[in-house]
Amino acid sequence: MKKAFLTTIIAAVQLAAMAQCAMCTKTAQQLGEKPAEGLNSGILYLMLAPFAIVGYIGYKWWKSDRSV
């Protein structure tokens, strides 16, 4: 169970790292190579907080369900 959960989280992060909205893609193409990398890093940084919160809630839920 733990291995499947971890694999799912890693797959979700990898898919989110490759995805961009249409506006972000257009902007990144116009900026050039270095600024586009910075934009992608910023998107990943902003994505980290919601994933961490959901992961924490999931862990607590899994831990409490396991102790019953």
Secondary structure as the mmCIF struct_conf table of DSSP 4:
data_model
#
loop_
_struct_conf.conf_type_id
_struct_conf.id
_struct_conf.beg_label_comp_id
_struct_conf.beg_label_asym_id
_struct_conf.beg_label_seq_id
_struct_conf.end_label_comp_id
_struct_conf.end_label_asym_id
_struct_conf.end_label_seq_id
HELX_RH_AL_P HELX_RH_AL_P1 LYS A 2 MET A 18
HELX_RH_AL_P HELX_RH_AL_P2 ALA A 22 LEU A 31
HELX_RH_AL_P HELX_RH_AL_P3 GLU A 33 SER A 67
#
